Amino acid sequence: MIKGIKHIIFDLGGVLLNVDYSLTEQAFAEMDIPDFKMLFSQAQQTQLFDKFEMGLIGREEFIKTLQEISPLPISKEQIIKAWNAMLQDYPLRRLQILQQLRLYYDLFLLSNTNEIHEEAFNKILMDTRGMPNLGVFFDRVYLSHRVGLRKPMKEIFQLVLDENSLKAEHTLFIDDSIQHIEGAKLLGIQTIHLKKGMTIEEDIFKPKN
């Protein structure tokens, strides 16, 4: 761990919640939506997804747009199922780490997400771990579609700092997307980039022997 840290900001997907983007790509490919990977990926996405993640459009407009893109008729339920296919599971050890860290640090969640995924990842948490939502693990939760900002915009990091009176040099941000890491660095926030194959339980908060 980096010395001098008092506050930790966690990303959600790929850090706490396992995600597999290829499952959503595959699901949409099976519905003949062309080049879905070009529309949305971990590294970049089109304006449709940006707007959805910032709460500028709601689920109905998001779903309607995808229906219009599709060459074949697809239902609302099919789209929601395909969109949520990427969301996998919360390894128990990661949730235990959060509980342990909260004894010593202020913890925050900062996620680029949307209203469909929020409903789904809370359901996964409830169904598998008996927890109603992620708020039980954090001092505050910041979801892009609720605050109208998204990573890597420096404004969303500034919002977290300002609303909680955090000093950037005492704050650590953990994310698996390099563009988000670079956004946090602009404000002097300490960062750890969780590269492909790395996990917080094996590479950052591994128990000492």
Biotite code that builds the C-alpha atoms (Angstrom):
import biotite.structure as struc

atoms = struc.array([
    struc.Atom([0.000, 0.000, 0.000], chain_id="A", res_id=1, res_name="MET", atom_name="CA", element="C"),
    struc.Atom([1.053, 3.576, -0.672], chain_id="A", res_id=2, res_name="ILE", atom_name="CA", element="C"),
    struc.Atom([2.017, 5.412, 2.522], chain_id="A", res_id=3, res_name="LYS", atom_name="CA", element="C"),
    struc.Atom([-0.046, 8.309, 3.815], chain_id="A", res_id=4, res_name="GLY", atom_name="CA", element="C"),
    struc.Atom([-3.374, 7.026, 2.450], chain_id="A", res_id=5, res_name="ILE", atom_name="CA", element="C"),
    struc.Atom([-6.475, 7.812, 4.519], chain_id="A", res_id=6, res_name="LYS", atom_name="CA", element="C"),
    struc.Atom([-9.202, 7.410, 1.916], chain_id="A", res_id=7, res_name="HIS", atom_name="CA", element="C"),
    struc.Atom([-9.707, 4.791, -0.823], chain_id="A", res_id=8, res_name="ILE", atom_name="CA", element="C"),
    struc.Atom([-11.940, 5.147, -3.878], chain_id="A", res_id=9, res_name="ILE", atom_name="CA", element="C"),
    struc.Atom([-12.840, 1.889, -5.617], chain_id="A", res_id=10, res_name="PHE", atom_name="CA", element="C"),
    struc.Atom([-14.104, 1.265, -9.111], chain_id="A", res_id=11, res_name="ASP", atom_name="CA", element="C"),
    struc.Atom([-16.781, -1.436, -9.343], chain_id="A", res_id=12, res_name="LEU", atom_name="CA", element="C"),
    struc.Atom([-16.641, -3.524, -12.527], chain_id="A", res_id=13, res_name="GLY", atom_name="CA", element="C"),
    struc.Atom([-13.386, -5.421, -12.919], chain_id="A", res_id=14, res_name="GLY", atom_name="CA", element="C"),
    struc.Atom([-12.255, -4.438, -9.428], chain_id="A", res_id=15, res_name="VAL", atom_name="CA", element="C"),
    struc.Atom([-14.972, -5.611, -7.023], chain_id="A", res_id=16, res_name="LEU", atom_name="CA", element="C"),
    struc.Atom([-17.473, -7.190, -9.400], chain_id="A", res_id=17, res_name="LEU", atom_name="CA", element="C"),
    struc.Atom([-16.209, -9.635, -11.996], chain_id="A", res_id=18, res_name="ASN", atom_name="CA", element="C"),
    struc.Atom([-17.266, -8.613, -15.497], chain_id="A", res_id=19, res_name="VAL", atom_name="CA", element="C"),
    struc.Atom([-16.918, -10.247, -18.883], chain_id="A", res_id=20, res_name="ASP", atom_name="CA", element="C"),
    struc.Atom([-17.610, -7.794, -21.702], chain_id="A", res_id=21, res_name="TYR", atom_name="CA", element="C"),
    struc.Atom([-17.444, -10.594, -24.276], chain_id="A", res_id=22, res_name="SER", atom_name="CA", element="C"),
    struc.Atom([-20.645, -12.138, -22.916], chain_id="A", res_id=23, res_name="LEU", atom_name="CA", element="C"),
    struc.Atom([-22.600, -8.980, -23.714], chain_id="A", res_id=24, res_name="THR", atom_name="CA", element="C"),
    struc.Atom([-20.900, -8.705, -27.113], chain_id="A", res_id=25, res_name="GLU", atom_name="CA", element="C"),
    struc.Atom([-21.846, -12.302, -27.839], chain_id="A", res_id=26, res_name="GLN", atom_name="CA", element="C"),
    struc.Atom([-25.430, -11.815, -26.679], chain_id="A", res_id=27, res_name="ALA", atom_name="CA", element="C"),
    struc.Atom([-25.945, -8.815, -28.949], chain_id="A", res_id=28, res_name="PHE", atom_name="CA", element="C"),
    struc.Atom([-24.199, -10.574, -31.834], chain_id="A", res_id=29, res_name="ALA", atom_name="CA", element="C"),
    struc.Atom([-26.722, -13.387, -31.500], chain_id="A", res_id=30, res_name="GLU", atom_name="CA", element="C"),
    struc.Atom([-29.457, -10.769, -31.955], chain_id="A", res_id=31, res_name="MET", atom_name="CA", element="C"),
    struc.Atom([-27.724, -9.538, -35.137], chain_id="A", res_id=32, res_name="ASP", atom_name="CA", element="C"),
    struc.Atom([-26.891, -6.084, -33.782], chain_id="A", res_id=33, res_name="ILE", atom_name="CA", element="C"),
    struc.Atom([-23.949, -5.238, -36.049], chain_id="A", res_id=34, res_name="PRO", atom_name="CA", element="C"),
    struc.Atom([-20.506, -4.482, -34.647], chain_id="A", res_id=35, res_name="ASP", atom_name="CA", element="C"),
    struc.Atom([-21.614, -4.115, -31.028], chain_id="A", res_id=36, res_name="PHE", atom_name="CA", element="C"),
    struc.Atom([-17.977, -4.279, -29.928], chain_id="A", res_id=37, res_name="LYS", atom_name="CA", element="C"),
    struc.Atom([-17.356, -1.135, -31.968], chain_id="A", res_id=38, res_name="MET", atom_name="CA", element="C"),
    struc.Atom([-20.232, 0.606, -30.182], chain_id="A", res_id=39, res_name="LEU", atom_name="CA", element="C"),
    struc.Atom([-19.208, -0.366, -26.646], chain_id="A", res_id=40, res_name="PHE", atom_name="CA", element="C"),
    struc.Atom([-16.052, -1.654, -24.985], chain_id="A", res_id=41, res_name="SER", atom_name="CA", element="C"),
    struc.Atom([-14.077, -1.147, -21.793], chain_id="A", res_id=42, res_name="GLN", atom_name="CA", element="C"),
    struc.Atom([-11.753, 1.303, -23.523], chain_id="A", res_id=43, res_name="ALA", atom_name="CA", element="C"),
    struc.Atom([-14.251, 3.379, -25.478], chain_id="A", res_id=44, res_name="GLN", atom_name="CA", element="C"),
    struc.Atom([-17.919, 3.699, -26.353], chain_id="A", res_id=45, res_name="GLN", atom_name="CA", element="C"),
    struc.Atom([-20.311, 5.721, -28.466], chain_id="A", res_id=46, res_name="THR", atom_name="CA", element="C"),
    struc.Atom([-22.363, 8.712, -27.390], chain_id="A", res_id=47, res_name="GLN", atom_name="CA", element="C"),
    struc.Atom([-25.401, 6.515, -26.694], chain_id="A", res_id=48, res_name="LEU", atom_name="CA", element="C"),
    struc.Atom([-23.628, 4.749, -23.851], chain_id="A", res_id=49, res_name="PHE", atom_name="CA", element="C"),
    struc.Atom([-22.020, 7.952, -22.562], chain_id="A", res_id=50, res_name="ASP", atom_name="CA", element="C"),
    struc.Atom([-25.453, 9.575, -22.324], chain_id="A", res_id=51, res_name="LYS", atom_name="CA", element="C"),
    struc.Atom([-26.926, 6.532, -20.584], chain_id="A", res_id=52, res_name="PHE", atom_name="CA", element="C"),
    struc.Atom([-24.053, 6.442, -18.081], chain_id="A", res_id=53, res_name="GLU", atom_name="CA", element="C"),
    struc.Atom([-24.517, 10.146, -17.297], chain_id="A", res_id=54, res_name="MET", atom_name="CA", element="C"),
    struc.Atom([-28.265, 9.866, -16.839], chain_id="A", res_id=55, res_name="GLY", atom_name="CA", element="C"),
    struc.Atom([-28.913, 12.096, -19.852], chain_id="A", res_id=56, res_name="LEU", atom_name="CA", element="C"),
    struc.Atom([-31.227, 9.435, -21.280], chain_id="A", res_id=57, res_name="ILE", atom_name="CA", element="C"),
    struc.Atom([-33.269, 6.804, -19.458], chain_id="A", res_id=58, res_name="GLY", atom_name="CA", element="C"),
    struc.Atom([-33.633, 3.101, -20.018], chain_id="A", res_id=59, res_name="ARG", atom_name="CA", element="C"),
    struc.Atom([-36.568, 3.462, -22.406], chain_id="A", res_id=60, res_name="GLU", atom_name="CA", element="C"),
    struc.Atom([-34.647, 5.665, -24.844], chain_id="A", res_id=61, res_name="GLU", atom_name="CA", element="C"),
    struc.Atom([-31.560, 3.446, -24.515], chain_id="A", res_id=62, res_name="PHE", atom_name="CA", element="C"),
    struc.Atom([-33.582, 0.335, -25.313], chain_id="A", res_id=63, res_name="ILE", atom_name="CA", element="C"),
    struc.Atom([-35.498, 2.013, -28.152], chain_id="A", res_id=64, res_name="LYS", atom_name="CA", element="C"),
    struc.Atom([-32.244, 3.129, -29.805], chain_id="A", res_id=65, res_name="THR", atom_name="CA", element="C"),
    struc.Atom([-30.811, -0.397, -29.715], chain_id="A", res_id=66, res_name="LEU", atom_name="CA", element="C"),
    struc.Atom([-34.067, -1.738, -31.140], chain_id="A", res_id=67, res_name="GLN", atom_name="CA", element="C"),
    struc.Atom([-33.734, 0.729, -34.013], chain_id="A", res_id=68, res_name="GLU", atom_name="CA", element="C"),
    struc.Atom([-30.136, -0.351, -34.651], chain_id="A", res_id=69, res_name="ILE", atom_name="CA", element="C"),
    struc.Atom([-31.094, -4.007, -34.809], chain_id="A", res_id=70, res_name="SER", atom_name="CA", element="C"),
    struc.Atom([-32.042, -5.386, -38.240], chain_id="A", res_id=71, res_name="PRO", atom_name="CA", element="C"),
    struc.Atom([-34.412, -7.827, -36.498], chain_id="A", res_id=72, res_name="LEU", atom_name="CA", element="C"),
    struc.Atom([-37.215, -7.208, -33.987], chain_id="A", res_id=73, res_name="PRO", atom_name="CA", element="C"),
    struc.Atom([-35.880, -7.582, -30.421], chain_id="A", res_id=74, res_name="ILE", atom_name="CA", element="C"),
    struc.Atom([-37.763, -7.187, -27.173], chain_id="A", res_id=75, res_name="SER", atom_name="CA", element="C"),
    struc.Atom([-37.016, -4.978, -24.186], chain_id="A", res_id=76, res_name="LYS", atom_name="CA", element="C"),
    struc.Atom([-36.391, -8.115, -22.127], chain_id="A", res_id=77, res_name="GLU", atom_name="CA", element="C"),
    struc.Atom([-33.868, -9.465, -24.647], chain_id="A", res_id=78, res_name="GLN", atom_name="CA", element="C"),
    struc.Atom([-31.915, -6.216, -24.586], chain_id="A", res_id=79, res_name="ILE", atom_name="CA", element="C"),
    struc.Atom([-31.824, -6.012, -20.795], chain_id="A", res_id=80, res_name="ILE", atom_name="CA", element="C"),
    struc.Atom([-30.691, -9.642, -20.517], chain_id="A", res_id=81, res_name="LYS", atom_name="CA", element="C"),
    struc.Atom([-27.945, -9.108, -23.107], chain_id="A", res_id=82, res_name="ALA", atom_name="CA", element="C"),
    struc.Atom([-26.821, -5.806, -21.553], chain_id="A", res_id=83, res_name="TRP", atom_name="CA", element="C"),
    struc.Atom([-26.561, -7.427, -18.110], chain_id="A", res_id=84, res_name="ASN", atom_name="CA", element="C"),
    struc.Atom([-24.773, -10.545, -19.385], chain_id="A", res_id=85, res_name="ALA", atom_name="CA", element="C"),
    struc.Atom([-21.380, -8.982, -18.625], chain_id="A", res_id=86, res_name="MET", atom_name="CA", element="C"),
    struc.Atom([-22.116, -8.711, -14.887], chain_id="A", res_id=87, res_name="LEU", atom_name="CA", element="C"),
    struc.Atom([-20.825, -11.811, -13.118], chain_id="A", res_id=88, res_name="GLN", atom_name="CA", element="C"),
    struc.Atom([-20.166, -12.205, -9.379], chain_id="A", res_id=89, res_name="ASP", atom_name="CA", element="C"),
    struc.Atom([-18.677, -10.666, -6.242], chain_id="A", res_id=90, res_name="TYR", atom_name="CA", element="C"),
    struc.Atom([-15.894, -12.884, -4.880], chain_id="A", res_id=91, res_name="PRO", atom_name="CA", element="C"),
    struc.Atom([-16.437, -13.182, -1.141], chain_id="A", res_id=92, res_name="LEU", atom_name="CA", element="C"),
    struc.Atom([-12.828, -12.307, -0.329], chain_id="A", res_id=93, res_name="ARG", atom_name="CA", element="C"),
    struc.Atom([-13.221, -8.886, -1.973], chain_id="A", res_id=94, res_name="ARG", atom_name="CA", element="C"),
    struc.Atom([-16.222, -8.031, 0.160], chain_id="A", res_id=95, res_name="LEU", atom_name="CA", element="C"),
    struc.Atom([-14.355, -9.203, 3.260], chain_id="A", res_id=96, res_name="GLN", atom_name="CA", element="C"),
    struc.Atom([-11.465, -6.916, 2.301], chain_id="A", res_id=97, res_name="ILE", atom_name="CA", element="C"),
    struc.Atom([-13.850, -3.953, 2.140], chain_id="A", res_id=98, res_name="LEU", atom_name="CA", element="C"),
    struc.Atom([-15.179, -4.753, 5.604], chain_id="A", res_id=99, res_name="GLN", atom_name="CA", element="C"),
    struc.Atom([-11.641, -4.939, 6.975], chain_id="A", res_id=100, res_name="GLN", atom_name="CA", element="C"),
    struc.Atom([-10.449, -1.775, 5.240], chain_id="A", res_id=101, res_name="LEU", atom_name="CA", element="C"),
    struc.Atom([-13.374, 0.230, 6.549], chain_id="A", res_id=102, res_name="ARG", atom_name="CA", element="C"),
    struc.Atom([-11.943, -0.118, 10.045], chain_id="A", res_id=103, res_name="LEU", atom_name="CA", element="C"),
    struc.Atom([-8.939, 1.968, 8.987], chain_id="A", res_id=104, res_name="TYR", atom_name="CA", element="C"),
    struc.Atom([-9.894, 4.027, 5.912], chain_id="A", res_id=105, res_name="TYR", atom_name="CA", element="C"),
    struc.Atom([-12.742, 6.069, 4.498], chain_id="A", res_id=106, res_name="ASP", atom_name="CA", element="C"),
    struc.Atom([-14.112, 4.041, 1.588], chain_id="A", res_id=107, res_name="LEU", atom_name="CA", element="C"),
    struc.Atom([-15.897, 5.310, -1.520], chain_id="A", res_id=108, res_name="PHE", atom_name="CA", element="C"),
    struc.Atom([-17.286, 3.686, -4.644], chain_id="A", res_id=109, res_name="LEU", atom_name="CA", element="C"),
    struc.Atom([-16.989, 5.507, -7.976], chain_id="A", res_id=110, res_name="LEU", atom_name="CA", element="C"),
    struc.Atom([-18.479, 3.715, -10.959], chain_id="A", res_id=111, res_name="SER", atom_name="CA", element="C"),
    struc.Atom([-19.418, 4.496, -14.535], chain_id="A", res_id=112, res_name="ASN", atom_name="CA", element="C"),
    struc.Atom([-22.726, 2.677, -14.722], chain_id="A", res_id=113, res_name="THR", atom_name="CA", element="C"),
    struc.Atom([-26.396, 3.053, -15.600], chain_id="A", res_id=114, res_name="ASN", atom_name="CA", element="C"),
    struc.Atom([-29.820, 2.376, -14.151], chain_id="A", res_id=115, res_name="GLU", atom_name="CA", element="C"),
    struc.Atom([-30.183, -1.074, -15.733], chain_id="A", res_id=116, res_name="ILE", atom_name="CA", element="C"),
    struc.Atom([-26.828, -2.255, -14.408], chain_id="A", res_id=117, res_name="HIS", atom_name="CA", element="C"),
    struc.Atom([-27.423, -0.719, -10.981], chain_id="A", res_id=118, res_name="GLU", atom_name="CA", element="C"),
    struc.Atom([-30.563, -2.760, -10.586], chain_id="A", res_id=119, res_name="GLU", atom_name="CA", element="C"),
    struc.Atom([-28.767, -5.890, -11.782], chain_id="A", res_id=120, res_name="ALA", atom_name="CA", element="C"),
    struc.Atom([-25.572, -5.649, -9.702], chain_id="A", res_id=121, res_name="PHE", atom_name="CA", element="C"),
    struc.Atom([-27.574, -4.961, -6.544], chain_id="A", res_id=122, res_name="ASN", atom_name="CA", element="C"),
    struc.Atom([-29.709, -8.021, -7.284], chain_id="A", res_id=123, res_name="LYS", atom_name="CA", element="C"),
    struc.Atom([-26.582, -10.149, -7.730], chain_id="A", res_id=124, res_name="ILE", atom_name="CA", element="C"),
    struc.Atom([-25.314, -8.901, -4.368], chain_id="A", res_id=125, res_name="LEU", atom_name="CA", element="C"),
    struc.Atom([-28.613, -9.646, -2.657], chain_id="A", res_id=126, res_name="MET", atom_name="CA", element="C"),
    struc.Atom([-29.087, -13.050, -4.267], chain_id="A", res_id=127, res_name="ASP", atom_name="CA", element="C"),
    struc.Atom([-25.541, -14.284, -3.622], chain_id="A", res_id=128, res_name="THR", atom_name="CA", element="C"),
    struc.Atom([-24.423, -12.448, -0.466], chain_id="A", res_id=129, res_name="ARG", atom_name="CA", element="C"),
    struc.Atom([-27.647, -11.332, 1.226], chain_id="A", res_id=130, res_name="GLY", atom_name="CA", element="C"),
    struc.Atom([-26.673, -7.637, 1.064], chain_id="A", res_id=131, res_name="MET", atom_name="CA", element="C"),
    struc.Atom([-29.280, -5.155, -0.253], chain_id="A", res_id=132, res_name="PRO", atom_name="CA", element="C"),
    struc.Atom([-26.853, -2.805, -2.013], chain_id="A", res_id=133, res_name="ASN", atom_name="CA", element="C"),
    struc.Atom([-23.220, -1.732, -2.140], chain_id="A", res_id=134, res_name="LEU", atom_name="CA", element="C"),
    struc.Atom([-23.809, 1.147, 0.248], chain_id="A", res_id=135, res_name="GLY", atom_name="CA", element="C"),
    struc.Atom([-23.286, -1.198, 3.187], chain_id="A", res_id=136, res_name="VAL", atom_name="CA", element="C"),
    struc.Atom([-19.555, -1.356, 2.349], chain_id="A", res_id=137, res_name="PHE", atom_name="CA", element="C"),
    struc.Atom([-18.849, 2.337, 1.715], chain_id="A", res_id=138, res_name="PHE", atom_name="CA", element="C"),
    struc.Atom([-19.081, 5.740, 3.334], chain_id="A", res_id=139, res_name="ASP", atom_name="CA", element="C"),
    struc.Atom([-20.565, 7.055, 0.091], chain_id="A", res_id=140, res_name="ARG", atom_name="CA", element="C"),
    struc.Atom([-21.396, 5.634, -3.329], chain_id="A", res_id=141, res_name="VAL", atom_name="CA", element="C"),
    struc.Atom([-21.004, 7.672, -6.529], chain_id="A", res_id=142, res_name="TYR", atom_name="CA", element="C"),
    struc.Atom([-22.668, 6.277, -9.648], chain_id="A", res_id=143, res_name="LEU", atom_name="CA", element="C"),
    struc.Atom([-22.193, 8.184, -12.897], chain_id="A", res_id=144, res_name="SER", atom_name="CA", element="C"),
    struc.Atom([-25.836, 8.167, -13.964], chain_id="A", res_id=145, res_name="HIS", atom_name="CA", element="C"),
    struc.Atom([-26.889, 9.606, -10.600], chain_id="A", res_id=146, res_name="ARG", atom_name="CA", element="C"),
    struc.Atom([-24.368, 12.469, -10.468], chain_id="A", res_id=147, res_name="VAL", atom_name="CA", element="C"),
    struc.Atom([-24.415, 13.374, -14.190], chain_id="A", res_id=148, res_name="GLY", atom_name="CA", element="C"),
    struc.Atom([-20.663, 12.941, -14.598], chain_id="A", res_id=149, res_name="LEU", atom_name="CA", element="C"),
    struc.Atom([-18.459, 10.044, -15.610], chain_id="A", res_id=150, res_name="ARG", atom_name="CA", element="C"),
    struc.Atom([-14.846, 8.973, -15.438], chain_id="A", res_id=151, res_name="LYS", atom_name="CA", element="C"),
    struc.Atom([-12.323, 10.037, -16.686], chain_id="A", res_id=152, res_name="PRO", atom_name="CA", element="C"),
    struc.Atom([-13.771, 13.574, -16.317], chain_id="A", res_id=153, res_name="MET", atom_name="CA", element="C"),
    struc.Atom([-11.780, 15.293, -13.587], chain_id="A", res_id=154, res_name="LYS", atom_name="CA", element="C"),
    struc.Atom([-15.018, 16.888, -12.345], chain_id="A", res_id=155, res_name="GLU", atom_name="CA", element="C"),
    struc.Atom([-16.314, 13.597, -10.983], chain_id="A", res_id=156, res_name="ILE", atom_name="CA", element="C"),
    struc.Atom([-13.129, 13.043, -8.980], chain_id="A", res_id=157, res_name="PHE", atom_name="CA", element="C"),
    struc.Atom([-13.279, 16.628, -7.737], chain_id="A", res_id=158, res_name="GLN", atom_name="CA", element="C"),
    struc.Atom([-16.870, 16.029, -6.635], chain_id="A", res_id=159, res_name="LEU", atom_name="CA", element="C"),
    struc.Atom([-15.822, 13.111, -4.442], chain_id="A", res_id=160, res_name="VAL", atom_name="CA", element="C"),
    struc.Atom([-12.943, 15.098, -2.954], chain_id="A", res_id=161, res_name="LEU", atom_name="CA", element="C"),
    struc.Atom([-15.036, 18.218, -2.281], chain_id="A", res_id=162, res_name="ASP", atom_name="CA", element="C"),
    struc.Atom([-18.138, 16.567, -0.858], chain_id="A", res_id=163, res_name="GLU", atom_name="CA", element="C"),
    struc.Atom([-16.091, 14.532, 1.607], chain_id="A", res_id=164, res_name="ASN", atom_name="CA", element="C"),
    struc.Atom([-13.329, 17.044, 2.408], chain_id="A", res_id=165, res_name="SER", atom_name="CA", element="C"),
    struc.Atom([-10.623, 14.716, 1.113], chain_id="A", res_id=166, res_name="LEU", atom_name="CA", element="C"),
    struc.Atom([-7.080, 15.736, 0.276], chain_id="A", res_id=167, res_name="LYS", atom_name="CA", element="C"),
    struc.Atom([-5.945, 14.270, -3.034], chain_id="A", res_id=168, res_name="ALA", atom_name="CA", element="C"),
    struc.Atom([-2.512, 13.282, -1.722], chain_id="A", res_id=169, res_name="GLU", atom_name="CA", element="C"),
    struc.Atom([-4.134, 11.186, 1.007], chain_id="A", res_id=170, res_name="HIS", atom_name="CA", element="C"),
    struc.Atom([-6.585, 9.541, -1.397], chain_id="A", res_id=171, res_name="THR", atom_name="CA", element="C"),
    struc.Atom([-6.046, 6.317, -3.352], chain_id="A", res_id=172, res_name="LEU", atom_name="CA", element="C"),
    struc.Atom([-8.059, 5.427, -6.453], chain_id="A", res_id=173, res_name="PHE", atom_name="CA", element="C"),
    struc.Atom([-8.163, 1.830, -7.758], chain_id="A", res_id=174, res_name="ILE", atom_name="CA", element="C"),
    struc.Atom([-9.488, 1.157, -11.265], chain_id="A", res_id=175, res_name="ASP", atom_name="CA", element="C"),
    struc.Atom([-8.912, -1.298, -14.096], chain_id="A", res_id=176, res_name="ASP", atom_name="CA", element="C"),
    struc.Atom([-9.206, 1.279, -16.916], chain_id="A", res_id=177, res_name="SER", atom_name="CA", element="C"),
    struc.Atom([-6.078, 3.298, -17.632], chain_id="A", res_id=178, res_name="ILE", atom_name="CA", element="C"),
    struc.Atom([-8.016, 6.311, -18.945], chain_id="A", res_id=179, res_name="GLN", atom_name="CA", element="C"),
    struc.Atom([-9.785, 6.619, -15.577], chain_id="A", res_id=180, res_name="HIS", atom_name="CA", element="C"),
    struc.Atom([-6.477, 6.354, -13.737], chain_id="A", res_id=181, res_name="ILE", atom_name="CA", element="C"),
    struc.Atom([-5.109, 9.217, -15.827], chain_id="A", res_id=182, res_name="GLU", atom_name="CA", element="C"),
    struc.Atom([-8.159, 11.340, -15.004], chain_id="A", res_id=183, res_name="GLY", atom_name="CA", element="C"),
    struc.Atom([-7.589, 10.891, -11.272], chain_id="A", res_id=184, res_name="ALA", atom_name="CA", element="C"),
    struc.Atom([-3.896, 11.704, -11.590], chain_id="A", res_id=185, res_name="LYS", atom_name="CA", element="C"),
    struc.Atom([-4.764, 15.138, -12.989], chain_id="A", res_id=186, res_name="LEU", atom_name="CA", element="C"),
    struc.Atom([-5.980, 16.100, -9.513], chain_id="A", res_id=187, res_name="LEU", atom_name="CA", element="C"),
    struc.Atom([-3.019, 14.586, -7.676], chain_id="A", res_id=188, res_name="GLY", atom_name="CA", element="C"),
    struc.Atom([-4.907, 11.533, -6.463], chain_id="A", res_id=189, res_name="ILE", atom_name="CA", element="C"),
    struc.Atom([-2.729, 8.493, -5.785], chain_id="A", res_id=190, res_name="GLN", atom_name="CA", element="C"),
    struc.Atom([-3.629, 5.597, -8.071], chain_id="A", res_id=191, res_name="THR", atom_name="CA", element="C"),
    struc.Atom([-3.259, 1.892, -8.648], chain_id="A", res_id=192, res_name="ILE", atom_name="CA", element="C"),
    struc.Atom([-4.056, 0.569, -12.118], chain_id="A", res_id=193, res_name="HIS", atom_name="CA", element="C"),
    struc.Atom([-5.451, -2.933, -11.806], chain_id="A", res_id=194, res_name="LEU", atom_name="CA", element="C"),
    struc.Atom([-4.075, -4.428, -14.994], chain_id="A", res_id=195, res_name="LYS", atom_name="CA", element="C"),
    struc.Atom([-5.533, -7.450, -16.756], chain_id="A", res_id=196, res_name="LYS", atom_name="CA", element="C"),
    struc.Atom([-5.079, -10.557, -14.634], chain_id="A", res_id=197, res_name="GLY", atom_name="CA", element="C"),
    struc.Atom([-4.610, -8.600, -11.404], chain_id="A", res_id=198, res_name="MET", atom_name="CA", element="C"),
    struc.Atom([-7.058, -8.696, -8.483], chain_id="A", res_id=199, res_name="THR", atom_name="CA", element="C"),
    struc.Atom([-7.237, -6.672, -5.289], chain_id="A", res_id=200, res_name="ILE", atom_name="CA", element="C"),
    struc.Atom([-7.110, -9.837, -3.188], chain_id="A", res_id=201, res_name="GLU", atom_name="CA", element="C"),
    struc.Atom([-4.005, -11.258, -4.847], chain_id="A", res_id=202, res_name="GLU", atom_name="CA", element="C"),
    struc.Atom([-2.041, -8.173, -5.851], chain_id="A", res_id=203, res_name="ASP", atom_name="CA", element="C"),
    struc.Atom([-2.940, -5.274, -3.535], chain_id="A", res_id=204, res_name="ILE", atom_name="CA", element="C"),
    struc.Atom([-4.434, -6.459, -0.254], chain_id="A", res_id=205, res_name="PHE", atom_name="CA", element="C"),
    struc.Atom([-2.880, -9.894, -0.093], chain_id="A", res_id=206, res_name="LYS", atom_name="CA", element="C"),
    struc.Atom([-2.548, -11.167, 3.500], chain_id="A", res_id=207, res_name="PRO", atom_name="CA", element="C"),
    struc.Atom([0.953, -11.155, 4.908], chain_id="A", res_id=208, res_name="LYS", atom_name="CA", element="C"),
    struc.Atom([2.448, -14.576, 5.561], chain_id="A", res_id=209, res_name="ASN", atom_name="CA", element="C"),
])
